[in-house]
Amino acid sequence: MQIWAGLGNPGPKYAMHRHNVGFMVCDVLAEMHDFGPVQKKFQGWAKEGRIGGAKVLLLKPATFMNESGRAVGEALRFYKLETDALTVFHDELDLEPFRIKVKQGGGHAGHNGLRSIDQHCGAEFRRVRIGIGHPGHKDRVHGHVLGNYAKSEMDDLVAMLGAIGAEADWLAKGDDARFMSDYALRMQD
């Protein structure tokens, strides 16, 4: 069993925020890979299914971003899993929009969702960092992160989510390099 958590904030007013791109990934993965019905558990919304032959629990914490670790920690404890079974999809200011990097462990770089998971579970989990770009000045970061994707970004957003879903088998198999490479090739088309 693997747990793939997408980070975001619950509620319709946050749905298209850049900060909610992790939730968007979970929704697309569930649809593209025919996951089961949503279940309200682990202080969030969970769906079970298979990706690339691996059993995966997709989890969207309903705790708001700053408390994501509570939900993720509860799921890990329930399944008696360590952080090596955890993958977290989250927005990343320090990457160009729609770029992806996969990283094992590391710091939270000021990301409150990652900080919470670090506190509740430890830092040695796999992170799929999804670029949202930096607005240029630190005073504009809050509005950028908690702002909706622009209409001009919608085609790229849809392409990115589709590419993640199409290449997710590589993540399930633990081949992060192949996932990033095939994702990049798909985004060039």
C-alpha positions as a printed Julia matrix, in Angstrom:
189×3 Matrix{Float64}:
   0.0    0.0     0.0
   1.18   3.49   -0.88
  -0.39   6.7     0.37
  -0.41   9.59   -2.1
  -1.55  12.8    -0.44
  -2.47  15.89   -2.41
  -2.26  19.13   -0.46
  -4.85  21.87   -0.6
  -7.58  23.66    1.31
 -11.15  22.32    1.43
 -14.08  24.24    0.03
 -15.2   25.59   -3.33
 -13.67  29.04   -2.85
 -10.18  27.45   -2.82
 -10.75  24.96   -5.64
  -8.74  26.74   -8.36
  -6.03  28.23   -6.12
  -2.44  27.42   -7.04
  -2.07  26.17   -3.45
  -4.68  23.47   -4.25
  -2.82  21.85   -7.14
  -2.23  18.75   -4.97
  -5.99  18.28   -4.62
  -6.33  18.67   -8.41
  -3.72  15.92   -8.96
  -5.62  13.52   -6.66
  -8.87  14.17   -8.52
  -7.28  13.53  -11.92
  -5.44  10.39  -10.75
  -8.67   8.97   -9.29
 -10.53   9.6   -12.54
  -7.83   8.41  -14.95
  -7.12   5.23  -12.97
 -10.73   4.31  -12.09
 -10.44   4.59   -8.32
 -13.31   3.58   -6.04
 -15.81   5.93   -4.43
 -14.74   8.68   -2.07
 -14.73   7.83    1.63
 -14.65  10.37    4.41
 -11.85   9.14    6.67
  -8.46  10.09    8.06
  -9.74  13.65    8.55
 -10.08  13.97    4.8
 -11.37  12.38    1.62
  -9.83   9.1     0.53
 -10.14   6.89   -2.53
  -8.57   3.46   -3.01
  -7.37   2.0    -6.27
  -4.41   0.76   -8.26
  -1.78   2.6   -10.25
   0.81   0.6   -12.15
  -0.1   -2.54  -10.23
   0.45  -0.85   -6.85
  -2.35  -0.4    -4.34
  -2.68   3.34   -3.67
  -4.74   5.39   -1.25
  -5.31   8.9    -2.59
  -5.84  11.3     0.32
  -7.01  14.91    0.31
  -6.74  16.21    3.9
  -9.79  18.23    4.98
  -7.83  19.84    7.82
  -6.76  22.92    5.84
  -3.19  23.18    4.62
  -1.57  24.09    7.94
  -2.79  20.87    9.59
  -2.27  18.42    6.71
   0.06  16.3     8.84
  -2.78  15.28   11.15
  -4.66  13.57    8.31
  -1.57  12.08    6.67
  -0.24  10.8     9.99
  -3.58   9.16   10.81
  -3.58   7.31    7.46
   0.03   6.15    7.89
  -0.68   4.86   11.41
  -3.89   3.11   10.33
  -2.03   1.13    7.64
   1.09   0.73    9.85
   3.24   2.36    7.17
   6.44   4.36    7.41
   7.15   7.55    5.45
   8.8    5.54    2.64
   5.23   4.63    1.57
   4.17   8.29    1.41
   4.14  10.59   -1.64
   2.96  14.19   -1.27
   1.87  16.35   -4.22
   2.26  20.06   -3.49
   2.72  23.49   -5.03
   6.28  24.82   -5.28
   7.11  28.53   -5.58
  10.74  27.88   -6.54
   9.89  26.02   -9.75
   8.66  27.54  -12.99
   4.94  27.02  -13.57
   4.05  23.48  -14.66
   7.57  22.11  -14.05
   7.79  19.01  -11.86
  10.55  17.72   -9.61
  10.43  14.63   -7.45
  12.51  14.66   -4.31
  12.97  12.29   -1.38
  13.04  14.03    1.99
  14.22  17.56    2.61
  12.97  20.71    4.27
   9.64  22.44    4.01
  10.93  25.77    2.55
   8.17  27.67    4.35
   5.37  25.48    2.96
   2.95  25.06    5.86
   1.48  21.79    4.6
   4.92  20.2     4.38
   5.87  21.66    7.76
   2.81  19.98    9.31
   3.61  16.62    7.7
   7.24  16.91    8.87
   6.01  17.51   12.44
   3.49  14.64   12.47
   5.3   12.04   10.34
   8.95  13.0     9.82
  10.62  14.51    6.78
  11.7   11.41    4.85
   8.81  11.16    2.41
   8.71  11.57   -1.37
   7.58  14.97   -2.61
   6.24  15.71   -6.07
   6.95  19.42   -6.32
   4.63  21.14   -8.81
   5.88  24.5   -10.01
   3.64  27.53   -9.62
   6.41  30.1   -10.14
   7.4   32.98   -7.9
   5.58  36.32   -8.32
   8.89  38.21   -8.1
   8.64  39.86   -4.69
   8.01  38.3    -1.28
   5.18  40.76   -0.57
   3.22  39.22   -3.47
   3.73  35.56   -2.51
   0.59  35.2    -0.35
  -1.73  36.55   -3.04
  -0.02  34.47   -5.74
  -0.22  31.18   -3.84
  -3.8   31.78   -2.71
  -4.84  33.14   -6.1
  -6.67  31.25   -8.83
  -4.9   30.0   -11.91
  -5.35  32.58  -14.66
  -7.52  31.84  -17.7
  -4.34  31.97  -19.82
  -2.88  29.1   -17.73
  -5.82  26.7   -18.07
  -4.55  24.81  -21.13
  -1.17  24.26  -19.46
  -2.84  23.24  -16.19
  -5.0   20.64  -17.97
  -1.97  19.35  -19.91
   0.1   19.11  -16.72
  -2.58  17.22  -14.78
  -3.11  14.84  -17.7
   0.63  14.21  -18.03
   0.96  13.46  -14.32
  -1.94  11.01  -14.56
  -0.55   9.37  -17.69
   2.94   8.89  -16.22
   1.87   7.99  -12.66
   2.73   4.3   -13.2
   6.41   5.27  -12.96
   5.85   6.89   -9.57
   4.01   3.8    -8.35
   7.0    1.67   -9.43
   9.44   4.01   -7.66
  11.12   5.19  -10.89
  11.1    8.92  -10.15
  13.65   9.75  -12.86
  11.58   8.05  -15.56
   8.44   9.81  -14.28
  10.12  13.24  -14.54
  11.64  12.46  -17.95
   8.43  11.12  -19.51
   6.42  13.95  -17.95
   8.79  16.52  -19.52
   8.56  14.82  -22.93
   4.78  14.76  -22.76
   4.68  18.47  -21.87
   6.83  19.35  -24.92
   4.25  17.95  -27.34
